[in-house]
Amino acid sequence: MKKTVLLIAILAYYLLPNMIFAQENETPEWARETREQKAKRMAWWTHDRFGMFIHWGLYSLPSRHEWVQHYERMTAAEYSRYFENFNPDLYTPREWAKIAKAAGMKYVVVGTKHHEGFCMFDSKYTDFKITNTSYSKDIIRELVDAFRAEGLRIGFYYSLIDWHHPDFPYDWMHPECPHLEGGTMMQIDTAATEKANETRNIKKYQQYIKNQLTELMTNYGQIDELFLDFSYYEKGHKQWDSEGLLKLVRKYQPQIIVDDRMDLNNTTWGWDFTTPEQTMPDKWETRKNPKIGLEERVPWETCQTFSGSWGYHREETSWKSNRQMISMLIEVVSKGGNLLLNVGPTSRGLIDDRAHASLKSMAEWMAVNSRSIYGCTEAPEELSRTANTILTYNTQTKTLYIHILDWPTFKSLRLKNYSGKIQYAQLLNDGSEIQFKEQDNDVILSLPLAKPNTEIPVIEVFLK
């Protein structure tokens, strides 16, 4: 047994580096970078932690979900009424930018084209675009200029799916895909679908994507994040030519960070961060590194909505409370992630009143508590968490932030195994001292009887 283990160890010592080198050689030359180089490229993003997502398009007119064309199986002719009537005459991007900045958001990711195929920018490669509507102006240009003026970084969302393009092949998701009579959304007429796809050329569609991404990467200055959406069983890296797309993007924007939805997840170079959607991971996101065959922590950004829809939904009622939104931001950071929080403007160009109110609440909290978010991450394992609290930690300043979800009744908070670790503590919202004493191996913080006037109070603890 010992000889077998020794032999395995010797083989691993000599062969593993060669195996890793061989896999590294499979990384395209244009995509190679060290861990340190990648960390430097993503440093602004891992520091800022909080961004605004914007889903806005023709689907804001029906206002009953951004997938309304798919859900209701609308034909292109039926859907065209939204194109003919889209006129966001109340659109004020400078106001949007001020709202985002006040809420503590440091970057924006705006939809340039969703699955419906309608372009919110002035593309040379389609007539199905904002500049051919009554509005006539390039919405993306206006938004980029406004948000950049407020100091926010710029990101673009672009759908790889396109239900309007004549060369995008039919599949069960396509609103006009031939379905079995009386069948569900997924029960397509296979023979009829194959027949209909004979006139559709995926290569032409690939070029269309490349042409539009070239426009987006060259016409709007520095783009900091790109969110390409999305791959599924019928459409993946082969249909998108994902490697070709990423190579093109990096050619024009080498500093950009790109999401993980191009079906290149079996590589270490085809994505920069993972994107859990409408869910909260129970811990820091991990992925298996194909070079070493082991799970490792990766950068991650969860995209979330105030309710159940990304686009404006007039009758959506499942809205999260202000407290839920703030605690969600805290929890994401406590697990080493970013929060991309979505707004779905109305067809006239206004941010929904409900979203506006929630963002105002977040602005009030972030105004005095943002130090517990920016530059922070998961707390070290040796710092135990007390019930009803969430911890974040700034590795540069060695500062711990204790977010108290349920204010203690008896004017104290016990931190187990913190003896000898604390230099000074204060309430973050007003900078008032929190006295403490050591008892056995613990530290007991003396808290005011009344809960501080902030949605979720934070204690800032400077460690020795």
N, C-alpha and C positions, 0 to 999 in steps of 0.2 A: 504493500500500500504506500509506504513512504517513498519507495523508488518511483512509483507511478506519479505521485505528487511532485517529486523532484524533476522528473522528466517533463511534465507539463509546464512547470515553472521555467525550465531552461528553454523549452520551445517558445513559450510566451515572451521570454526576454529577447530572443533573437528574431522571432517572426512577427510579433505584434507591431513593432515600429515599421517594418516593411509593409504590413497590411495597411496600416494607417497612411503611410506614404503613398501607397497605390491608390487609396481612396481619395487622398488629397489631390493626386494627379488628375482625378476625374472632375475636379472642380474647374470650371472654365477659367482661363487665365484672367479674364476681365472681372471675375467675381472673387478673386482671392484677396483675403485680408487677414491679418492676425486678430486674435481676440481683443488685443489692446486697441487696434485700429477701429474695430467695430464699436467697442465701448466708447471711444472718443466721438465717433460719428453719432452715437445715440445719447450722448451725455445730456444734451438740452432736454430731451424727451423724458429720460428717467428722473431728471430734476423737477420738471414742471408738473407732471402727474395728472393734470386736469385740462381737458379740452372740450370744445363744443362740436357736436355732429349736427349737420343740417341736411334733412331729407325734404326736398322741395321739387315739385314738378307738376305735370298736368294732373296727376292724381289728387292734387289739392282741391280741384274743382268738385269732383264727386264726393270728396271728403269722407270716404268710407273705406280706408286702407289703401296703402300704396300698391298692393297687389290686386286692386279691384278689377283690372282688365283680365287677369288670370282667373280670379274667383268667379267672375260673371261671364267668362268666355266671350268677351266682346271682340267683334271683328275690328279691323283697322278702320273701316268706314264708321262704325258706331263710336269708336274712341276718338275719331277726328273732331267731334264736337267740342272736346276739351281744348284741343289745339286752336280751334277757331275762336274760342272765347277766353283764352288765357290772357289776362292783362293785369299784372300786379302793380297797379297804379299807386298804391300806398307803401311801396317798398322803400325803406330808408336804411340802407346798409350801415351808415354811420351810427344810427341808433342801435342797431343790432350789435355792432362792435363794442359800443359803450356798455351795453347790457352784459355781454360776454366777459369783458374785462372786469367790470364791477363784481361779477360772480366769482372771480378768481381764476377764470379760464385763461390759459396761456397760449392755446393754439386752436385753430378751427379746421375741421375737415368737412368740406362742402360737396354735396352731390353735383357732379357735372353732367352725368347721364345715369338714369336708373334703368331698370329692366324694360320699361316702356319704350326706350330708345330715344326719347326726346332729349335734346341737348340744351343745357342751360347756358351754353357758350356759343360764340359765333364760329362754327366749324365750316370749313370749305367743302366738306365731304358729304354733307346732307342738307336737305331743305327742311328737315324736321327739327327746327331749332328756334330758340327764343327770338332771334332777330327777324324771324318771319312771322311773328305774332304782332298783335296790336302794340305790345310793349316796345318792341323793335331794338332795344338796347341789350348789350352783352351783360347779363346779370353777374356772371362770374368775374368779369373785369371790375365791375363796380364793387363787388364784395371784397375781392382781393385788395383793392386800393384802400377801402375803408378799414378793414381789419389790420392791415399792415400799418396804417397810420396810427393805430392804437397800440402798436407794439406786439401784436399777436402773430405767431407763426402761421404759415398757410399750408393746408393739406387738401388734397383732392380725393373724392370718392368717384370711381368710374366702374360702371357695371360691364362685366364681360358678356353678360346676357343682353340680347336686343330683340324684342318682339316686333319691332318695326322693320328691321333691315331685311331686304329680299333674299339675302344669302345666308341668313342665320337659320340653320336646319331645325325643322320641327322636332319636338319631343313632348313628353307629357306636360311640361310646364308651359309650353307655348299656348296662348289663348286660342289660336286658330288651328291647332293640331287636330287632325281627324280623330274623333273619339267614337267608341262603340255607342250605338244608340241606347240611351238610358244609362250609360256607364258612368263611373266616377271620374274624377279628374285624371287619375292615373291609368284608367282603362282605355287606352288608345286603340284605334284601328291600325294595326301594324302594317298591313299591306297598303292601305291608303296613305299612311304616313311615308312609307318608303317611296311610293310613287310620287308623292308631292315633293319629297326631298331631292328628286332627280334633277330638278331645275335650280337647286340651291348649292352654292359652291363655298365650302368652308374656307378654302384658301383665299378667296376674295374677301370673305368676312375678316379673316386674320389681318389682311392688309388694311382693311378699314379701321380696325382697332389700332394698328400701328400708326396709321396716318393721324388719327385723333389724339393718341397719346403723344405723338410728336408735337402737335399743336399745343397741348396742355403743358408739355415740358419745356417749350421754347417761347411761348407768347406771354407768360405771366410772371417772369422773374423767378427767383428762387422758390422752389416748392419743397417743403420740409417733410411731408408725409404723403404716401400714396396708398389708398385703400382700394384694391381691386377686388371685385365681388362678382361671382363666386364660382367654385367648381362643384360638380355633383356627378352622379353615376354616368349620365350620358355625355357630359361635357367636362373634360379635364385638360391636362397640360398639352396633350397632343392636339386637341381641337383649338386651343388658344395659341399654340406655339409659345408656351409660357416662358421658356428660356429666351426665345427671341424677343419677347416683350420686355423682360427684365433687362436684357442686354441693352435694348434701346433706351429704356428709362435711365439706366445708370450712365449711359453715354452722355445724356444731356443734363442729368442731375445726379452726379456721383455721390453727393452727400445725403441724398434722400433716404428715408427709411420706408420699407414696404411691408405690407401685411402678408398673411400666410394662406391666402385663398386661391392661389393659382395652381394648386395640385403639385407643389414641389416640396411637400413636407418630408419626403424621404431624403432630402439633401440638407446640408448645413448652410448652404449659400443662397437658396432660393426664397428666403423670407427672413425678416428681421424680428418679428414679434408675432405672438399668437393672439387670437381674437375671440375669446369666449363671448357669446352674444346672449343678452338677456338672462344671464346666469351669474352666480357668484361662486367662483372656485373655492373649495374648502381649504386650500393652501396655495402657496406660490406655484404657478404653473410649471410643469416639467415636460420635457420631450426626450425621446430616446435619441441620443447622438449616434448616427450610423457609423461614425468613424471609430468609436470605441465600444459601441453596443451597450451603453449605460444611460440611465435617465439622468438628466441634469436640469437645473433651473434655467428658465429662459425669460426674456422680456415678454410682458403680456399687457394687453389693453382690453378691458371689457367695454363693449358698447351697450349702452342702456337707454331706455326711454322713460319718460315720465308716466306713460301708460302702456297700452298694449300695441300701439301702432307707431310706425316710424314717420309716415306722412300725416298731415293734418287729418284728424278724424273727429268730425263734429260731435258725434254721439258716443264717443268712448268715455266710459265712466270709471275705469279701474286705475285712477290716478294715485300715485304714491304721495304720501304726506311729505311736508317739508322736512320733518325729522328723519324720515326714511331716506330721503335724498342725501342729507348731510352724513348720516351714519354709513350710507353706502360708499361715499367718497372716502371716509375714514377707513373703512374695512378694506377697500381695495388697496390703499396705500400700505396698510398694515401687513399685506401679503405681497408687497413688492411690485404692485401693478399700477396701471394708469386707468383713469375713468374718462371715457368719451361719451358725453351726455347729449342726447339728441333733442333737437327741437324740430317741429314740423310746421312751418309757417302756413298761413292761409293763402288762398289763391290771389288775394289782393295785396299780399306782401307784409302781413302783420304777424308777429309772434303771438301765438295763442295766449289769451289772458291767463289761463291756468299755468302755463309754462312760465310766463312772465312773473307771476306771483311767487312761484317756487324758486326761480333764479334770484329774485330779490331777497328771499329768505337766506339763500346760500351766500349772497353778497354780504349780508349783515354778519353772518357767522365767519366768513373768510376774512372780513375786514380786520378782525382781531385775533383770529386763530390760524391764519394761513401758515405760520411758522411750523405748525405740526403736520403740514402737507408737503410743501415745497422742499425738495432735497431730502425727503424722508423715505423710509422703507421699513421692512420688517425688523422688529426688535431682536437683539441677540437672544438665543435660547435660554441663557442663564438668568435673564430678567423675567421673573414669573409674572403672570397676569392675574390680577384680582378679578373676581366675578363682577360682571356688569361693567367691564372696562375694555377698551381696545387700545393697544399700544402702537405707536409709531416711533421711529428712531432716526436721528440724523447722525450718520456715521462720521461726518466731517467735524461736527461740534461736540460729538459724544453727548447729545442731549436726548432724553427720553420724554415722550409726550403721552400722558395718561388721559384718555378720553373717557369721561365718566357718564355712562348711559343712564344710570339710576342714582340720583344724588343720595348719599348715605343719610340716614335719619339721626345718627348719634355722633355727628361732628368729627368723625375720624375715618381713615382709610388705612388698612393694614397691608403692607407690602412684605410678603414673605421672602426671607433670605436676601434682604437688601442691606443688612447691617454693614456699615463701613463703605458703602458705595455712593452715597449721596453727599454732594457738596452744598447745594442750595435748591430750594423749590419755590415756585410761585404760580399763582393763577395766571394763565396766559392772557385772558381777556382784559385784565386791568393791571397786570404786573405786580399784584400785591403778594407779599410773602406768605408762604405756607410753612408754618413751624412744624418740626418733627422731632421725634425722640426714638431712640433705639431700645428695643426690648427683646431680650434673648438674641436671636439671629435675624429679627425682623425690624422694620421701620414703621412707625405709626405716624401718619400725616394728620395734623390738626386742621380740620376744615371748618369754614363758617357754617352756621346753622342753616342759613338761607341759601338756596341754590343761586349761583351767579346768574346775572341777566344775559344769558347766552344759551342757545338751544341745547348744545352739548358742551358742558364745561370741560376745559383742558387744564391739566396741571403740567407745567414745564419743569422738568427735573434735570438739573445739571449734575452729571456724574463725575466722580473723582477720576 
